[in-house]
Amino acid sequence: MKILLDGSWHVELEDGTTGQMDLPGTLDENGIGHRDVGANQWHPDAALGNAEEEIDKDAPIATRFTRRHTYEGKARISRRIKIPEYGMERLFVRVERARALRLFVDGAESCIFRQGTLSTPYIFELTGVTPGEHEFTFLSDNSYPGMPKTAICYSSAATDETQTNWNGILGECSMYTRPQNFIDSLRVYPRAVKKEEKNKADSYVIDVCVELAPGAKEILIDAKMVLQSETLAAGNLENTQKLTEIFGCAGENLMETGAEAQENQKTVEIWFRNLPLRENVKLWDEAEGNLYEMAAILDSGMAAEYGDDIVDECQIRFGIRSFGDNGSGRLALNGRTIFLRGEANCAEYPETGHPPMTIPEWKEMLLKYRSYGINCVRFHSHCEPEAAFAAADELGMLLQPELSHWDPKNAFGTEESYRYYRAELTAILKTYANHPSFVMLTLGNELQTQGEGRERMRELVRTAKRLDPTRLYADGSNAFYGEEGCDPENDFYTSQCCKDAVIRGTFSGMRGYLNENYPSADQTYDEAMTEIRKEYQKPVFSFEVGQFEVLPDFEELESFHGISDPVNLKLIRKRVEERGLLPVWKKYVEATGELSRLAYREEIEAAMRTRELSGISLLGLQDFPGQGTALVGMMNSHMESKPYLFARPERFREFFRESRIFVKLPRYTYEEGEYLTAEVEVANFGKESISGELVWTLGYRDCAVNTGSGKFLYGRADRQKNCPPGTYTSLGRLDIPLEVKGVSAAFMLTVSMGDCTSTYPVWVYKKTSPECPKNVYETRVFDEQTRAVLQNGGRVYLSPDADEESLPYSIKTQFTTDFWSVGTFADQEGGMGQLIDTEHPIFKEFPTDFHTDWQWWIMATKRAVILPHPMKMIITEMDSYAFLRPMAQLIEFRCLKGKVLLSTMELHKSQQYPEARALQAAIYTYLSGENFEPAEELTEEELSTLVRG
């Protein structure tokens, strides 16, 4: 018997508020609760800036989505339920997902049969309650009494920054019966067995645990356990001793196949060990959801007397795979070296405020991830429900759940914290044991602790390994921010760095090679990995890579129909409208998006070029609605691709895939007459070899669409090669002469082998030694001489040094867009990259796209002047939506009686770069010609505030 308890329930809050709510569901979804106020806003640690007392508790929430209803505390959820006759069976109530939860029947508290956690179900036993109508009351408490509340509410499991600290009951809520003796769980643990012969594929065996429920009032005298699965080489298996004997011989071997029993205070586990599998069994693999079924049957052994020998039966689905170290410190799936292409899911569900609970919903989500090239989803400081694992199993997607834990100060430092997280860890490992998609787990996000807490971290990792050795474990994702290095207890290491060895390209404060090193396509983390290998030999992959902000797409505002009110986005839109930017805003979004995509590509390829690095985990493909509003995604918070070319999944998947051809360009910019010389290499982490000729072409590029135009300068097919899976293969070197016949041009270098293709932008400029024209006055300062030239109607090229002294009203710019959000990391100045007026005459001799690209790196990393009012600019420096200041790197205007072109790019100090020479020459040509007729105007006083005299 099973009865779903869905429907309308009466709810009463601690303050006396009452109402009706539908289960499954939350108070938010049922419109019950209070006004969401500023006091509920997330704030960074004191070390990062904002303190809690600085938040205006009555102001609109500008840092995250606002909940239409919010409530923290106890909620009594009641309803009269009729219990049918259930004879000698046992009666249970199961709640798939809840917060801290208790159940009362007619005022009497029900026994906990299985203690739930934020990540696993609650099961209450009601055996002994008489049939008939009774008052059922769930006491749901999202203030987490007796639990580590602060660490939970920081985590993605309960933070209002994403999932929300909802209160209610989700998923299946049911009342059901079971026999007096029943199978509580059936868990299958596959293992690879190495073959002694070389080049022989591993064989696989499984260990099976059948867990019998405690509390039975009957004793089965002749019962036995039977396993059934088409995967078993020996057919059906049964243990050879009666269960009454098993209770007296815990830990002894019971049969040749390895069945044994272990008794503890609550349950009896019957183990079948080292069970061989049929040779034709298909392995579960990436993008191959090969699954099998197994049944455990509790046989009474009394068929002759009663005619029915089955007491209980439990059936599960499972997959056969191995996941671990390939023996050389790289991650391997089924013995095949892989490259982890990960993404952090931070539980952003703006319509419901809680995760989806059905397999179809999760399949839709995971397929969206896959469309961008993802093969592993990290559940950031939370663990998603059963449906997520089941969907990932079917699709062949790897998963990395975490405990509901984000404690940046004292992780596991209290007995309350240690007790809860130990229970959650054990529950996760048992509840989701049969899911082959579940391959890794960490104890939480960016945990920090000391003393006893540190030793407890190690003990929990050891506990996890002991409970389930078929998965990999680590004490945290970016634990200690990487400052303490790699703990040898961990099976893998994922962080932004290991002490001083950095393994990602961008950090807060705009640190990192993307903004500090002249661009190339040959950056690796080989040196960092050499340092890491001195103390740690296990798999390493990078953590939360990316975080490149994109300006908000306001079309998403039409998608909010649920529990969230995007007040923060509305405030930004209002500010944009007040600044007069709405007509051009989509171009701003597009320019920041293209730059973000370009930076993501470089981060990904640098990681993939690094031979000792096992992968990369992004943050992220989906906008993060909180922490200052961190809109870093190709997809919006609803997980819909943004309606722009930069966000198309196929464009991201061009470089985020299992195999890549790398042309290790030392630079992207050249002068005519030079040779493009670069090594070519294939990184193949697919399942099959890549074979064929290396084909390359160098064609003219249409900057407007960023693709080859079809007119080729050079091309060749040669070098037959075979690139086995799990390897790096050198394809030799390209030596391409670059001739443009006196016209600067943008090219696309395309290389391919088989179905693997890579493209690289290359700029080739005509030779030039730019000299300022005689009819133009070039100056670094706005001084009396400059004023005199302007007063006489002259032409001025104002090109000051790019420092704060010369440009007092300016910001330091960087190549990439903001890191995460200015609201979280206030130590960045806000620049969001360049928006370039490609129709301006200057760019007739300097081919460019409308957004920042590699040829602009040396110019983009200087300064941008903050204008006294909005003006039409040649190169706009877009600003963070936190400020929206009118800023320029190149602008023309009239002043006094003359004409001025102001550049903050310090080209006079960058003439060793061909792109700077080419741009300088183009500027000089424009300034001396008849097209130099600025429409904008600045007063002498306004200009004097921008540039020092």
N, C-alpha and C positions, 0 to 999 in steps of 0.2 A: 504494500500500500504506500502510495506517495501522493501528497496533497500540496499543491503550490499555495502559498500564503499571500499571493499577489492581491492587490485591491486597495480599497480605502481603509485607512487606519486613523484613529484619533490621536492627536499629538498635543502634549502639554510641555511648555518650557518652564525653566526654573522661575522666571519672572511672572508666571501666571498666564502668559500668552497661550491660547489654544487654537486648534484648527484641525482640518482634515488633510491627510497626505496620502498619496498613492505610493505603495511599495511594489516593486523596487523603485527607489528614488531617494532624493535628498530634500532637506528643508528648502534649499535654494530653488530646486526645480518645482517645488510646490508653493513657492511664494511666501514662505514663512521665515521670519527673522527680523533683523533690525537693519538700520541704515549702516552702510559700510563707511567708515570714517578714516581720516588720515592717521589716526593712532595705530591702525592695522598695517601700515606700510612697512615693507621690508627696509632695512637699512644696513649698510655695510658695517664690518667690524670697525672699531674706533680707528684702527691703523689705516683704514682706507679713506677715512674722511668723515662722513656725516654721523653724528650721534643722534640717538633717539629723541633727545629733548629738543633738537633743532626742527623737528617736523611739526608743521602747523596742523593740529589735529582736526580743525574745522574746515580747512581748505579742501577743494576738490582733489582727489587723488590723481597726481600727475605722473606717477612712476610706474603704474601698472593698471590693468583693467579693474574696474570697480564692480564688486558683486552687487547685484540688485537687492539681495537679502543676505545677511550674514548672522551667524549665531555661534557662540562658543559656550559649551556647558552641557548640562544634562538635558536630554529630551526623552520624555516618557511616551512611547509609541504603543498604543493599546487597541485591542480588538477582541471581541468574543469569537472564539473558535470552537467548533464542534469536533471532538475527538471520537472517531468511530471505534467500534469494537476491534481490539487487536489481539485478543486471546493470550497465548503464552509468548508472543513475540515481544520484542523490545521497541520502544518508541523514542524517536529522536526528532530534533529540529536542527536544520542546517542553514546557516547564513553564509553566503559565499564571500561577502566583503563588507566590513564594517569598521568602525573606530573601536574604542573601548566599549564592550557590549556585555550586558547581563540580561537574563530572561527570567521573568517572574510569571508563575501561573497561579491565579487566584491569590496573589500577594506573597506566595512562597517562592523563594529563589530556586531555580532549577540547577541541577548538577551540570558541571562542565564535563563533557565527554572528551572533547578535544579543544584545548585552549587556542583561540584564534589570535592572530596578530594583524597588523595593518596589511600584511601581504598574503595571508592565508585564512581559510574559513574557520568559523566558530561552529562547533557541534555541541548541542545540549541534549542530555538524556532525560526523557520524561517518563520512563518506565515506572509504572506504579500509579500514575495519574489515571483516575477512573474515566471511562468513556462518558461522553456527554459534553455539554457546553461549558466552557471555562473562559475566564478573562486572561488573555495573554498580554503581557507588557514587556516590551523591550526597553531597557534603559541604555540609551546610546549617549556616550559622553566623549566629545571631541576636545575636552580639556586634559585628557589622558592622565587620570589619577593613578599614581603608582608606576608611571611610565616616564621615560626621559623626554618630557614635553618640548623643551627648547630644541633639542637635536631633531626631534620629529618634525616640528613646525618650521625648521630651517629647510628640511629635506623636501624633495619634489613630491613626496607622498602626501604632504599636508600644507605646503606653503601657499599663501594667497597670491604669490607671484605667478603661479601657474595653475596647478590642479585645484587649488583652494582647500581650506580646512573644512571640508563639507561634513555634515552630520546626517546620518541616515543609514539605509541598508541597500546594498547593490547586488546585482546578479540574482542567482537563485536563492529564494527563501522558501523552504519546504519543510513539511512534516512527513515522516516516513517510518516504516517499521523494518526491522531486521530480525532474523532468527536469534535465539538465545546464544548460540555459537555462530559467529560469522567472521568472514575475512574482512579485516579493517582496511588493509591495503595490499597491493601487489606491486612490487618494484623490480625492474629489470636493469642490470648493470652490465653493458657490453665491454669487452676488452679485446685488444689485438694481441695475438701471440706471434712473436717473431719466428719466421722460418729460418732454419740453419743454412739452407742453400741460398746462395746469392741470386738476386733477380727474381726471387720467388715472392709472390704477394703474401702479406700477412694473412693468417687465418684468424677467426674470431670465436670467442667463447662468451658465454653470459653467466653472471651470477644472478640468482633470483631470490628475492626475499618475500615471503608470504607472512604477513603480520596478522595474528589472530586478535580479535577484540577482547579486552578484559571484561570482567563483570558478569560472565555467564552463570546462571543458576543451575545449569545442567552439565553433566560430565558425559562426554562421548567415549564409551568404552573401547570400541573397535575402529574409531575413525582414522582416516588417513588423508593425505593431501595429494592431489593429482595436478600436474601441469599439462596443458595442451597448447601447442603452437606449431604451425607449419615450418617454423625455422629450426626446430630441434632435430638434430641428426638422428637421435635415437627414438624419435616419435614421442608419444606421451610418456611422462615420467611420474612416478609416485614414490613417496618415501616408504621405507620397508618396515617402519615401526609404528605402532599405534600411538596416537597423541597422548594417551595416558602415560606411556613410557617416555615420551619426549619431555614431559614436564619434570621427569626425574633424572634426566641426563643432559642438562644444558651444556652445550659446547662440545659434545662428543660427535664424532663422525658417525652418520647413520647409514650411509650407503656408499657404494663406489663412486657414484656421481658427485658425492660431496654434500648431501643434505645434512644439515645440522640445525639445532634449535638453540635459541638463546632466550632466557627468561629474565624479565625484569619486573619491577613493581606493578607495571600497568599492562604490558603486552607480552606475547610470546612471538618471537620471530623464527620462522622456519626457513633455512637457507638451503638452496640448491646451488652448489658451486661448480665452476669450470664445466658448464654444459656445452658440449660441442654443437656447432650449427651446420646445417646443410651447406654444401659447397656452392650452390647456386644462389645463396642468399644475397640480395642486393643491399648495398650499403646506403645509408642516409648520407647525403652530401649537399654541398652548396648548390642551390637551385634544383635539387633532386630530392623530393620529399618521399622517399621510399619508406613505408611504414608497414608494420606487421601487428598482428593481434596475438595476445596470449591470454589464456584462461587458467585460473586456479580454482580447483573444485575441491570442496571439503566433503569427503565421502564418509558417510556414517558407518559403512561396513555392515549394515543391517538390512540389506536388500532382501535377503532370504526370508527374514521375519516380517518386514513391513512392506516390501515391494517398492520402496523408494530409498535410494541410497544417497542422494544429493542433499546435503544440509544447506550448503551455500555455494555460490559461484561468483567469482569476481573476474571481470574481463577488462583488459587495458590495451591501448595501442603503444607501440614503442618503435624505436629505430635503432639500427646497429651502426655504430660509428666509433672511431677513436679520435680524440682531440688532445694534443699535447705538444711537447717539444720534439722537434725532428732529430734531436741528438746533436745539433749544432747551434742551438739557441734560437731557432726560428719556429714559429707556430706551424703545426701540421694538422691537417684534417685527413683522417684515414691514411696516414703516412705520407701524404702529399703536402709539400711546403706551400703555404698560402700567404697572401698579403691581405691583412685585415683592412677592410674599407668600412670604417665604423662611423656611426652617427649617434650623438647623445639625444635621447628622447627625454625631455624634461617634464613630461605630463602636461602639455599645453592642450587643454580641451575647453575653449572659451564658451561653447554652447551649453555644456553640461557641468563643467567644473569637476569632472571625474572621468576615469578611463572608460572606453567602450568595454562592454561585457560579453559581446558575441563574436564568434569566429568570423562571420562575413565582414563585420566592421574592421576587425584586425587584419584580415586579408587585404582589404582595400588600402589600409594604412601602409602595410608592409610592401605592397606592390608599388606604392608611390615612392617609398624609400628606394626600392630596387630600380625604379625608373631613373633615379639619379646615380646609380652605380653602387649603392650600399649593399654590403653582404653581411654586416653585423650591426645590430642595434643595441646600444647601451641604454639601460634604464637608469638614468641619473638619480641616485639616492632614493630609489624606490623599486618595487617589484610589481609588475603588472599581473593581471589575473590569468586564470587558466586559459581563457580564450586566446590570449596573446601567444602563449606557448603552443597551443594546438594549431593556430594559423601558421606560425613560423615552422612548425614541424612539416606541415603539408607543402609549404612553399620552398623549404630548404634555406631558411634564413637563420643565421647565427644570432644568439641573444646573450647579453651580459647584464643580468639583473644585479641590483645592489640592495643592501639593507636600507631601511627607511631612516637614513642617518647622515646628518651633516653637522658635525660639531667641530668648529675650528679652534677649540681651546682645550677641552677636557674629555675627549672621547673615551668612553668606558671607564672614566675616572670614578664613578660612583657605583655602588652595588646595584642600585636601581637600573642604571644604564646597562651594566654588564649582564644582569639577569634577563632583562627584556631582549636585548639583541642576541644573546645566546639562544633564547627560545625562538626568536624570529629566524635566525640562521638555520636551526635544526628543522623548523617547520617548513621553510622554503625548500630545503634539500629533500625532504621526504615528500612534500606535496607535489613538486614538479620533477620528481626523479625520473619519470619515464619519457621525458621530452628530450629528444636528441638535439633540438635547437638550443637548449640550455647548455652552454659550453664553458662559461666563465662566471665568476662572482667576485665582487669586492665587498668590503665591510662598510662602504659608504664613500661619500665625496669629500675630498680635501680635509680628511681628518687630521687633527693634531692632538697630541696628548703627551704625557710624560709619566715616569715612574711606573706605578702599578697599571695604569691605563695602557702603557706601551706593552707590558708583558701580557696583558689580557688580549691585546690585538693578536699577538703571536699565538696565544693559546687558542683563540677562535679559528685562526687559519689552520692550526694543527687539527682542531676538532672537525673542521669541514673536510680536510683530506681523509681523516679516519672514517667519517660517515659516508663519503662518496668520492672515491679516488678517480672517477671517470670524468671529472671536471677540473678546471684550473682555478686557483684562488689567490687573491692578494689582499693585503691589509687595507687597501684603499685605492681609489683613483686620485692620483696627484696627492697622495698622503704627504703631509708636512711640506706641501708645495715643492716637493722634490729636493728640499734642502738637506735632508738626512741621507739621501741616496737609497740604494736598493737593499732591502732586507732579504737575506738569503732564505728565509722561511717561505717567502712568496714564490708561487709557481710562475708568475710573470710580473712585469713592472710596467706600469702605465703612468706617465707623468709628463710635465712640460720640460723637465730637466732632471739630471741626476747630479746633485751638488752644482758644480760649475759647468757641467757638460749639458749644453742646450740642445733639445731635439724638436724644436718648432721655431718658426720663422718670425713670429710676431707676439708681443706681450703688451701689457698695459704700459702707459708712458711712451708708447710708440717705439719701444725697444725691439730689437731683432733685425735680422739681416735684410728683410724686405725694405726696411726704411733706412738702413745704415750702410748697406753695401751696394755698389754699382751693379746693375742687374746682369744676369747671365742665365743660361739654361744648364749649368753644370754644378750648381750648388748641391752638396750632400751634407749629411751628418756623420760622415765616416770618422772624422777626428773625435767627435763626441762619443761615438760608439766604441772607439778604441779605448777611451778613458773608462767608459762604463764596463767594458769587458775585463778590465783589471780587477774588478771586484764582483762581477755578476755575469753568469754565463747562460742565463735562462732568457726566454723571449721578452722583448721590449717593444712597446709601441707608444706613440705619442698621444697626448691628451688634450682634448678640447681645442683643436687646431682651427684657426680661422678667426671667428668672431668679428668679421668685417661688416660694419654697419651699412645698411642701405636705407636711404630716406623713405618714409612711409608712403605706401600706395593707399590713397584714401578710398578707392573703390571697395576695399574690404569693409568699410563702415556699413555697407548695405547688407552684410552677411550676419550681423549680430541680431539674433532673435531669442537667445536663451538667457542664461543666468548672468552673463557679463554685459556691462555697459562700458564701452571703450572711451571713457571720459578722457584718458590721456591722449588718445588719437584725435579726439574732437578738439581738445585744447591746442594740439599742434596744428590742426587744420585751420582753426580760428587765427592762430598766429601767422600762418602762411598767408591767409587771406588778407589780414591786416597789413602785411608787408608787400602786398600786391604781387605775390609770386604764384598764385593759382594758375594763371594762363601758361606759365612755363614749367609748372611743377612736375609734370610727367617726364619732361626731358631731364630734370634733376634726378628723378627716381631712376631713369634709364642709365644716366651717366654713372651714378654711384653703383648701380647694379652691375654694369659692365666691369667697372674697376674691381668690385668685390669678387666677381667670377674669375677675373684674371689673377687676383691674389690667391684665391683658393686653388687655382690650378698650380701655381708655383709651389705652394705649400705641399700639395699632394705629390707633385712630381719629385720634389726634393726628398721627400720621405721614401718614395718608391725607388729612387736612384741609390738609396743607402742600403748597402748589402746586408748589414747586420740588423736592420730595423724590420720588425715583423708586421708593421702596419701603422695606421693612423686613425684617430678617432676625432671626428669633426664636432664643432659647435658653431653654427649648425645650419642645417638646411631649412629649418622652420623658425620663423620669427618667435622671439621670446618676449612675452607681453609685459614682463615686470623688470625689476632691478634697474629702474630708470628708463625703461622701454628700450629693449635691446633688439632692434629689428635687423637681425643678421642673416635672414634666410633668403633662399631662392623661392621658398613657399611662405605664404602668410601664416598667421597663427591658426587658421582653419585648415592648414595643410593643403591649401590650394596653390598651384603654381601661380606666381605673380604674372599678370598679363603683359609681359614684356619679353623681347627676344632673349635677353640675358638669362631669364629664368626657365627657359625650356629644358626639360629633363635631358633630351638628347644632346644638348650642347654641353651640359655638365658631364654626361656620361662619355663624352669624347675622350676625356682625360682621366675619368674615375672608373677604371675597369680593370679586369684581372691581368691584362697584358698591355704593354706599352713599348713603342719604339722611341728611344730618346736620342735626339741630336744634341750633343752637349756643347751648345753654342757658348763661346766665351763672352759674347756680347750680341746685342741685337742691332747695333748701328754700325754702318761702315761708310767709307768714302770710295768713290769710284776708283777703279784700279787695284783695289785690295782683293784679297782672296777670303772667301768664307771657308774657314778650316775648322772642322769639328769631328770628334769621334761619335760614332753611331753605335748604340747598344740596344738590345732587346731584353726587357724584363718580362718573363713569362711565368705567371702564376695561375694560368688556366689549367685545364685537365689534359690538354692535348699539346703535342708539339706544334710549333709554328714553322712552316717550311716554305721555301720559295726564294725568288729573287728580291733583292732590295731595289725598289723602284723609287726614284726621287725626281721631283720637278721643282723649278723655281719660276713662279709666275707672277705677273703683275696683280696687285691686290686692289680691289675696290674698297677703300676705307669705309664707305658708307654702310656696307653690309658685312665688312670684316671677312670676306671670303675671296677665294681666287676668282679672277675674272675670266680665266680661260686662255689668256695669251701667255705663252710660256717663253721664258728667256733661255732656260736650259732644262734638260731632262736626260735621265739615263736609267737603264735597268741592268743590273749586274749582281755579282756576289751571291751565288746560290748558297743558302745556309739552312741549317736545321737548329731550332732553338727548343730544347726539351723543356717540359714543365718544371717549375720550381727552380729555374736557373736564370742567370744573366749571361747573355751571349754577345760578344763583340762582333760588330759587322764592319769594322775597319773605319776609315776616315773619309770624309768628304773634303774635296778641295775644289771650290767653285769660283771662277773668276767673276768679278762683279764690274760690269760695264753698263753705264746708264746714258752715255752719250750726251753729257752736259745737262741732264734733267734729273733732279732728285725724284726718287720713286719709292713707293712702298711695295714690298713683295711678300708672297707667301711661299715658304719652303714646305713642300709636302713629301713625306717619306712613307713608304708602305711595304709590307711584306704579308702575303696572304690577305686575311681580312683585318689586319692590324694596321692602322693609319694614324699618323701624327702630323700636325701642321704647326709651323712657327712663323710669326711675323718677323720680317727683316726689312730694315730701312737702309737704302743706299743713297748717299747725297753726292751731288756734283762737287768737285774740288773748288774750294773758295778760300780766300783770305780776306774776310770782310773789312772794309774801311768805311768810316763814317763819311757820308757825302758832304761836299763843301757847303751845300745850302741847308745843312742841319747842324744845330749846336747840341753836342752831347755833353752831359754833365752828370755828376754823382750827387749834387746838392742843389737845393732851391735857394740860391743866393742872389746877391744884387746883380751880378752879371747875367744870371738866368732871367731875372725880372726885366732887365734892360732889353734882352733879346726879344722877350715876349711883348714888351711895350712897343717895340718897333715892328711887331707883326711877324716875328721869326718863327722858325720851326725848332722845337726842342725835343730831344730824346733824353728823357729823365730816367737814368738807370742807376739808382743808388746801390750801395752795398746792402746786402740782405742781412742786416743785423738790427737789433732793437734800437740802437742809438740812431741809426740813419732813418729808420722807419718806426717812429715811436708809437704810432697808432696802427699796429699790425699784429699778425700772429705768425708763429713758426708753423710752416706747413710740412706735410709728410707725403709720401707716395701713396699709401693706402688710405682708405676711409678710416673713420674712428674705430677704436677697439672697443667692442661690446657696447658701452654707452657712456656718455659723459656723466650721466646720473650716478653710475657706479664708480667710474674711474675719472675723478674730477681733475686729475693731473694732466689731461690732454687738452689741447687748445681748440679742438673742434673742427678742424678742416676736414672736408669730405671729398677732396679731389677736384679736378678741373672740369669745367664745362666750357668747351671750345667752340667758338663761332667759326665753323669750317667754311662759311661763305665769305669770310673776310678776305680782302685781297692779299693780305700777308701770306695766306696759306696756298696761294697759287704756286709758290716756289718751295713750300714746306708741306708735303702731304701729311695729313693727319685725320684721325677720327675725331668725333665730337667729345670723347672722354679721354681721361688719362690712360696712356699706354706706356710701354717700356721706353719708347724714344723720349718720353717726357720726364723720365726719372730725375735727371740732374736738375731740371728746371723746377719740377714739382716739389722738390725737397728744400726750398728756400723760404720765402715769406710771402704773405698776402696782405695787402693794405686794406684797412677797414674804412670804407668810404663814408662821408658825412650823410649821404642819402643814396637811395637806389639809382643806378645809372646803367646804361647799356655798356657791356664790357666785351672785350675781345676774348679774354680768358677769365672766366669767373672762377673764383675759389668758392665752391659750395660750402655752406656752413652747416653745422649740426642743428637739428631742429630745436635744440635747447636754447639757441641764440638767434639764428637766422639773420646774421649781420650781412650787409652788402659788402662783399670782399672781392678784390681783383688782383690778378697777377700781371695782366696786360690790359691797359685801358687808354683810350684817347679822348681828349677834350680840349676845349678852348679855354684859355686863361689870359686875362688882360686883353691884348689885341693879337695874341699869337696862338699857336697850336702846339699841343703837348702830347707825346706818347710816353706814358709812364710804365716801366717794367720793374717788377720786384724780383726778377728771376736771376739777377746777378750774372748775366751772360758774359760780361767782361772778365769774370774770373773762371770761366769754364770753357775757354777757347781750345783746350786740348781735346775736347769731345767733338766729333764731327757733327752731331745733332745741334750742339750749341752754335757752332760756326755757321751751319746752314740756316738756323733760325735768325741769327744775328744778321746774316746777309739778306734774308728775306725782309727783315724789319727795315734795314737801310734802304733797300729798293723801294719799299712802300713809302717811307718818309720823304724820299727825294722826288716822288712822283706826283702826278696831278690828282691821284685818288685820295690823298691825305687831306680829308675834309671832315674833321670831327663834328658830330652833331651835339654832343654833350658839352656841359660847361661847368667849370669849377672857379670859384673866386680865388683871388690871391690869398686871402686869409685861410680859406679851406685847404688850399694846396700847401700852405706853410705849416699847417698842423700835421699833414701827412708825411712830408719829407723835410728833414732838417736842412737848415741853411749853412 
